Amino acid sequence: LFRVAMLLPVVAVVSLLFRDGTASGKKPPVLPGFLVGFAVLVVVNSLGLIPKPVTDAASQLSRWCLVVAIAALGVKTSFQQLAAVGWRPVAMLAANTVFLAALILGGLLLMR
């Protein structure tokens, strides 16, 4: 959640640092439209202006979209290309996954 919360300020800072005019001299906006829309929806939802059934449906749709995206990554994975990379990066990925799982499970057990 921290990564999502920092998206708007980080994009704004990077945009201000690297914002150059185009050939016509017109500068692009500091924030892309989707981020402005995201910020507006966050505020509207935080104020409780969106009915509960709508937020529940949107939350369910969001979960399904995440599952489909992860499944698409899995379908796209080529074991031949993975084997060509070698065992060390695969072992590092597996170790990272085990570490994160242990960290999260440990945190959950401490919170009990």
C-alpha positions in Angstrom: 0.0 0.0 0.0 2.9 2.3 0.6 4.0 1.9 -3.0 0.5 2.9 -4.2 0.4 5.9 -1.8 3.8 7.2 -3.0 2.9 6.9 -6.7 1.4 10.3 -7.0 4.2 12.3 -5.2 7.0 10.4 -6.9 5.5 10.8 -10.4 5.0 14.6 -9.7 8.6 15.0 -8.5 10.1 13.0 -11.4 7.8 14.9 -13.9 8.9 18.3 -12.6 12.6 17.2 -12.7 12.5 15.9 -16.2 9.8 18.0 -17.8 11.0 19.5 -21.1 8.9 21.3 -23.6 8.0 19.5 -26.8 8.9 20.7 -30.3 5.9 23.2 -30.2 7.2 24.5 -26.8 4.2 23.1 -25.0 5.0 21.3 -21.7 3.2 18.1 -20.8 1.1 18.1 -17.6 2.8 17.4 -14.3 0.5 14.5 -13.6 -1.0 12.2 -16.1 -4.8 12.1 -16.3 -5.1 8.6 -14.8 -3.3 9.7 -11.7 -5.5 12.7 -11.3 -8.5 10.5 -11.7 -7.0 8.0 -9.2 -6.5 10.8 -6.6 -10.1 12.1 -7.1 -11.5 8.5 -6.6 -9.4 8.1 -3.5 -10.8 11.3 -2.0 -14.4 10.5 -3.0 -14.2 7.0 -1.6 -12.5 8.3 1.6 -15.4 10.7 2.1 -17.9 7.9 1.9 -19.6 9.2 -1.2 -19.6 5.9 -3.1 -22.3 3.5 -2.0 -21.1 0.3 -0.3 -22.5 -2.1 -3.0 -20.5 -0.2 -5.6 -17.2 -0.3 -3.6 -17.8 -4.0 -2.9 -18.4 -4.8 -6.6 -15.3 -2.7 -7.6 -13.2 -4.5 -5.0 -14.4 -7.9 -6.3 -13.6 -6.9 -9.9 -10.2 -5.6 -8.9 -9.4 -9.0 -7.3 -10.4 -10.9 -10.4 -8.4 -8.5 -12.6 -5.3 -9.2 -10.4 -5.9 -13.0 -10.7 -6.2 -12.7 -14.5 -3.0 -10.6 -14.7 -1.0 -13.1 -12.6 -2.4 -16.0 -14.6 -1.4 -14.3 -17.8 2.1 -13.9 -16.5 2.2 -17.6 -15.7 0.9 -18.6 -19.1 3.5 -16.4 -20.8 6.4 -17.9 -18.8 8.7 -20.0 -21.0 10.5 -22.8 -19.1 13.1 -22.9 -22.0 14.0 -19.3 -21.5 13.9 -19.8 -17.7 16.4 -22.7 -18.1 18.6 -20.6 -20.4 18.9 -17.9 -17.6 20.5 -20.5 -15.3 19.8 -21.8 -11.9 21.3 -19.0 -9.8 18.6 -16.3 -10.7 15.9 -18.9 -10.3 17.3 -19.9 -6.9 17.5 -16.2 -5.9 13.8 -15.8 -6.9 12.8 -18.8 -4.9 14.8 -17.7 -1.9 13.2 -14.2 -2.1 9.8 -15.8 -2.2 10.5 -18.0 0.8 12.0 -15.0 2.7 8.9 -12.8 2.0 6.5 -15.6 3.0 8.4 -16.2 6.2 8.5 -12.5 7.0 4.8 -12.1 6.4 3.8 -15.2 8.3 6.1 -14.2 11.2 4.6 -10.8 11.3 1.1 -12.3 11.4 2.1 -14.6 14.2 3.5 -11.7 16.2 0.3 -9.7 15.8 -1.8 -12.5 17.3 
